[in-house]
Amino acid sequence: MSALGKWLREWQPIAIHSAMLASARPEAIMGALGSSMQVAHERWQEWAVQQRDLITSGKPGIAAEEFDTVAPIRSPRHPQK
């Protein structure tokens, strides 16, 4: 993988997280990512678990409420796991 490709992949979970919190449609995320929602969710979850568990100055990287909002969204119809 090229250095640019690796760098872009590292930033994707943050963009996915922001888009889902902004009520972006899963279809739009899949189109921008060029992959399935399952792939988007896997990339987001790997990042999000680390951020949720990261405590800096007494605060998590992402709030539990944000994690809980985005976590169940897996497909255009939003089925739960």
N, C-alpha and C positions, 0 to 999 in steps of 0.2 A: 504494500500500500504506500502511496506517495505521502510525503510529509504533509501536503495540503489536505489530502484525503483523510489522514489520521487526525489532523487538527479539526477539520470540519465535523468528523464523527464525534469527537470529544465534546463539541459544543451543542450537538443535536439534542441531548436530553434537556438542556436548559431551555432551548427553543420550544420543545414539545411541552414542557411543563408550563411555560408562559402562555402558550397557545391554548392549552386546555383550560387554564384558569380564566382566560379571556373568552371562554365559550366558543372556541373555534370548532367547527364541525370536524369529526374524525376523517371524513373524506378529504378535506382540505389539507389536513396534516399528512395523510397518506400520499397525496399528490405532491406536496412539497418535499417530502422525504424520499419519494420514489420507491417506497416499500409498503408492506402491509401494516395494518394497525398492530398486529401481533409483534412485528419487529420494532415498531415505535414504542410499544409498551415495554418490551424487554429492555431496550436501551434506556428508557426513562427509569424503569424500576431499579436497574443496577445503580444508576446515579442517585436516585431519590432515597433509597435505603441508606446509602452512605451519608447523604445530606441530613436526613432525619435523625440519624444517630450521632452526627457530629455536633458537639456542643462547644461553642466559642463564646467566651464572656457570659456564660450562663444561658445562652440562647442557641436553639437548634439551627442548623443550616436552612432547613425549611420547617415550617410549623406542621404539627401533626394534622391539623385541619386541612392544610393544603394537600398533604400526602393523601389523606382520606378522600378528598374531593377528586383527585386525578386517578388514584389507584384503580377504581372499578371500571374505568373507561377503557374498553378493549376493542370495540368494533363500532361501525356506524350505528348500530342499534343499541349500544351500551350494555350488552349482557354482562352479568356478574360472572366471576370465575366459578 
